[in-house]
């Protein structure tokens, strides 16, 4: 894979950040001392597990030198090239790469200085002893590409029903190790047409930072897709595909059935609407049960994505120590 580093901020080149990941206490050290108000418990929840509703400022140190360095590195990748998705590629795709037509013009917009979820993911990754990242719903690839740039010595997997976007494909040119012939499956596109797609996993050569990258194409509602990830375990999962109750529940069920969860886990759901709260909490309850011997927590916050207005996300942590110090209440 081509070298994706556009800045100097990554695990291997920055000893202090590497030390954060290796810190046995798994707590963050920010550049300046911060006094933060405690998040509130969700008193209306009928669940037995703990929920926190917090602001963006409570989960990301935007006013510190440490936080600003992460944001600069993220923007050095995302804003390097604004040609993330063109209309032709979008129109030929199965589901428009998950991008509404009305939002297509915003996908290539420059990211400003508001905190986005990519900033938060990069921050959270530093507190994992081993980063194995799964992104479900890659879309144009803006978030995934940044994670490829930021992480070091990590396993990174993107999963989507769409073909790899042209931007990602161009950056991975020449490093593909081939795509084993996959299982043919039918899939209905956004126009209502039946399509036959071949699911498969494409592995890429280890990059200059020691990252191993794979792209899995397949329908997340079908077991065969998850079989392509056999033997893999993940510590950081970002769920951003098909935001309907059936998908939320079956996704985690497949992951648990295939034993894909690491001993420590951060699991993030994007675009959480009122209608998704019940299935999301049902899935979260399963995670709380799996990690009941630790100190798990479920966090809700509003944050911007790689384009468009802020959205609601939910973050499950198998241990609150995986969250920034300010949330270790």
C-alpha positions in Angstrom: 0.0 0.0 0.0 1.2 3.5 -0.7 2.5 5.5 2.2 -0.5 7.4 3.6 1.3 9.6 6.1 0.9 13.2 5.2 2.0 14.5 8.6 4.3 13.4 11.4 1.7 12.4 14.0 1.4 8.6 14.2 2.1 5.9 16.8 5.6 4.8 15.6 7.0 8.3 14.9 5.8 9.8 18.2 7.2 8.0 21.2 4.9 9.8 23.7 1.8 8.6 21.9 3.2 5.0 21.7 3.7 5.2 25.5 0.1 6.2 25.9 -1.0 3.0 24.3 1.5 0.9 26.4 0.4 2.6 29.6 -0.6 -0.3 31.9 -3.0 2.0 33.8 -4.7 2.8 30.4 -5.3 6.4 31.3 -4.7 9.5 29.1 -2.3 12.3 29.9 -3.3 15.5 28.2 -1.0 18.5 27.6 -2.8 20.7 30.1 -4.8 20.0 33.2 -8.6 20.0 32.4 -11.5 20.5 34.8 -14.6 18.8 33.3 -18.1 18.4 34.7 -19.3 14.9 35.2 -21.6 13.4 32.6 -25.2 12.7 33.7 -26.7 9.3 34.1 -29.7 8.6 31.9 -32.3 8.5 34.6 -35.0 7.6 32.2 -33.4 4.4 31.1 -35.0 1.1 32.2 -31.8 -0.8 31.5 -29.8 -2.3 34.2 -26.5 -1.1 32.7 -25.1 2.4 32.9 -25.6 5.1 30.3 -24.0 8.5 30.1 -25.2 11.4 28.0 -22.2 13.8 27.4 -21.2 16.7 25.2 -18.4 16.6 22.6 -16.2 18.7 24.9 -16.5 16.0 27.5 -15.2 13.2 25.2 -12.5 15.1 23.2 -9.8 17.5 24.5 -10.3 20.1 21.8 -8.8 22.9 23.9 -5.5 21.2 24.5 -2.4 20.9 22.4 -2.8 17.1 22.4 -6.3 17.3 21.0 -5.3 19.9 18.4 -2.5 17.7 17.2 -4.9 14.9 16.5 -7.2 17.2 14.7 -4.4 18.6 12.5 -3.3 15.1 11.5 -6.9 14.0 10.7 -7.4 17.1 8.5 -4.1 16.6 6.7 -5.5 13.4 5.3 -9.2 14.2 4.8 -8.5 17.7 3.3 -5.6 16.5 1.2 -7.8 15.6 -1.7 -11.5 16.7 -2.0 -12.3 14.3 -4.8 -13.8 11.6 -2.6 -16.9 10.8 -4.6 -18.1 11.8 -8.1 -21.6 11.6 -9.4 -20.9 8.9 -11.9 -19.4 6.5 -9.3 -22.3 7.3 -7.0 -24.9 6.7 -9.6 -23.5 3.4 -10.7 -23.3 2.0 -7.2 -25.8 -0.3 -5.4 -26.8 2.0 -2.6 -25.0 5.3 -3.4 -22.2 4.3 -1.0 -24.7 5.2 1.7 -24.7 8.8 0.7 -28.1 10.5 0.0 -28.1 12.4 -3.3 -28.9 15.6 -1.5 -25.7 15.2 0.6 -23.4 14.2 -2.3 -22.2 17.8 -2.8 -21.1 17.9 0.8 -18.9 14.7 0.8 -16.0 16.6 -0.9 -16.3 19.6 1.5 -13.3 20.7 3.5 -13.4 19.6 7.2 -13.2 22.6 9.5 -12.2 22.9 13.2 -15.3 21.3 14.7 -14.6 17.9 16.3 -15.6 15.0 14.1 -16.0 11.3 15.1 -12.7 10.5 13.3 -10.9 12.7 15.8 -12.5 10.8 18.6 -11.7 7.4 17.1 -8.0 8.3 16.8 -8.0 9.4 20.4 -9.7 6.3 21.7 -7.4 4.0 19.8 -4.5 5.2 21.8 -5.9 3.6 24.9 -6.2 0.1 23.4 -3.3 -2.3 24.0 -3.8 -3.7 20.5 -5.7 -2.0 17.8 -7.8 -4.2 15.5 -10.3 -2.0 13.7 -13.4 -3.0 11.9 -15.4 -0.4 9.9 -18.8 -1.6 8.8 -20.1 0.7 6.1 -17.0 2.3 4.5 -18.8 4.6 2.1 -16.4 7.0 0.3 -13.6 6.0 2.6 -12.8 9.3 4.3 -12.9 7.8 7.9 -11.2 4.5 7.0 -8.4 6.2 5.1 -7.7 8.5 8.1 -7.5 5.5 10.4 -5.1 3.8 8.0 -2.9 6.9 8.2 -3.1 7.4 12.0 -2.7 3.8 13.3 0.4 1.8 13.5 1.0 -2.0 13.8 -2.8 -2.5 13.5 -5.2 -4.8 11.7 -7.7 -2.7 9.8 -10.8 -4.2 8.0 -13.4 -2.3 5.9 -16.7 -4.1 5.2 -19.2 -2.8 2.7 -21.7 -4.1 0.1 -20.2 -1.6 -2.4 -17.0 -2.0 -4.3 -14.0 -0.1 -2.9 -14.3 3.5 -3.7 -12.1 4.9 -6.5 -10.2 7.1 -3.9 -9.3 4.1 -1.7 -8.5 1.9 -4.8 -6.1 4.4 -6.1 -4.2 4.6 -2.9 -4.0 0.9 -2.6 -2.9 0.4 -6.2 -0.1 -2.2 -6.6 -0.4 -3.6 -3.0 -3.3 -6.0 -3.5 -2.6 -9.6 -2.7 -5.6 -10.7 -4.7 -9.3 -11.5 -4.1 -10.2 -15.2 -3.6 -13.3 -16.1 -5.6 -16.3 -15.4 -3.3 -19.8 -16.6 -3.0 -22.3 -15.1 -5.5 -25.3 -13.5 -3.8 -28.3 -11.5 -4.8 -28.7 -8.0 -3.6 -31.5 -5.4 -4.2 -30.2 -1.9 -5.0 -31.8 1.4 -4.2 -33.7 1.4 -7.5 -35.3 -1.9 -6.6 -33.3 -3.9 -9.1 -31.9 -7.3 -8.3 -28.1 -7.6 -8.6 -25.7 -10.4 -8.3 -22.5 -9.6 -6.4 -19.6 -11.7 -5.5 -18.6 -11.4 -1.9 -14.9 -11.7 -1.1 -12.0 -10.4 1.0 -9.2 -8.5 -0.6 -6.0 -8.4 1.5 -3.3 -5.8 1.0 0.5 -5.8 1.6 1.5 -4.6 5.0 2.1 -0.8 4.8 5.1 1.2 6.0 3.7 1.5 9.5 3.0 -2.2 9.9 -0.7 -2.0 9.3 -2.5 -5.0 7.7 -5.5 -3.9 5.7 -8.3 -6.0 4.2 -11.5 -5.0 2.4 -14.5 -7.3 2.6 -17.3 -6.9 0.1 -20.6 -8.5 1.0 -24.1 -8.2 2.4 -23.9 -7.7 6.2 -27.2 -9.5 6.7 -25.8 -12.8 5.3 -23.7 -15.3 7.3 -21.3 -15.9 4.4 -20.1 -12.3 4.6 -19.0 -12.7 8.2 -17.3 -16.0 7.5 -14.8 -14.0 5.4 -13.6 -12.5 8.6 -13.0 -15.9 10.2 -10.4 -16.0 12.9 -10.2 -12.2 13.3 -10.9 -10.4 16.6 -11.5 -6.7 16.9 -11.0 -4.2 19.7 -12.5 -1.1 17.9 -15.6 -1.4 15.8 -17.5 1.3 14.0 -21.0 0.4 12.8 -22.2 2.7 10.1 -24.3 0.6 7.6 -28.0 0.0 7.2 -29.4 1.8 10.3 -32.5 -0.4 10.9 -33.3 -2.5 13.9 -32.8 -5.9 12.2 -29.4 -4.9 11.0 -28.2 -3.5 14.4 -29.2 -6.8 16.2 -28.0 -9.3 13.5 -24.7 -7.5 13.1 -23.6 -8.0 16.7 -25.1 -11.5 16.7 -22.9 -12.5 13.8 -19.9 -10.9 15.5 -20.5 -12.8 18.8 -21.2 -16.1 17.0 -18.0 -15.9 15.1 -16.0 -14.9 18.3 -14.7 -11.7 16.8 -14.6 -9.6 20.0 -11.3 -8.9 21.8 -10.7 -8.9 25.5 -11.0 -5.1 25.4 -13.6 -3.4 23.2 -14.8 -0.1 22.0 -18.0 -0.4 19.8 -19.5 2.7 18.1 -22.9 3.0 16.4 -23.4 6.0 14.1 -26.6 7.9 13.3 -28.6 6.8 16.3 -32.2 7.8 16.0 -35.2 7.3 18.4 -36.3 4.2 16.4 -32.9 2.6 16.9 -32.6 3.0 20.7 -34.5 -0.2 21.6 -32.4 -2.6 19.3 -29.2 -0.7 20.2 -29.8 -1.1 23.9 -30.7 -4.8 23.3 -27.3 -5.2 21.6 -25.5 -3.2 24.3 -27.1 -5.4 27.0 -25.4 -8.4 25.3 -22.0 -6.6 25.4 -22.5 -5.6 29.1 -23.1 -9.3 29.9 -20.0 -10.4 28.0 -17.8 -7.9 29.8 -19.6 -7.9 33.2 -16.4 -8.7 35.0 -14.9 -5.4 33.9 -16.4 -1.9 34.3 -18.4 -1.3 31.0 -20.3 1.8 30.1 -22.5 3.1 27.3 -22.0 6.7 26.2 -24.2 8.9 23.9 -23.0 12.1 22.4 -23.7 14.4 19.4 -20.8 14.8 17.0 -20.1 15.6 13.4 -19.1 13.0 10.9 -16.9 13.4 7.8 -19.6 15.5 6.2 -23.0 17.0 7.1 -24.5 18.2 10.4 -23.9 16.6 13.9 -25.4 13.2 14.5 -26.1 11.1 17.6 -23.6 8.3 18.2 -23.4 5.6 20.9 -20.1 4.3 22.3 -19.8 1.1 24.3 -16.6 0.6 26.2 -15.8 -2.7 27.9 -14.1 -0.7 30.6 -14.6 3.0 31.4 -10.8 3.2 31.6 -10.8 3.0 27.8 -12.5 6.4 27.7 -10.6 9.7 28.3 -9.8 10.4 32.0 -12.6 12.9 32.2 -15.2 10.1 31.8 -13.7 7.8 34.4 -16.4 8.8 36.9 
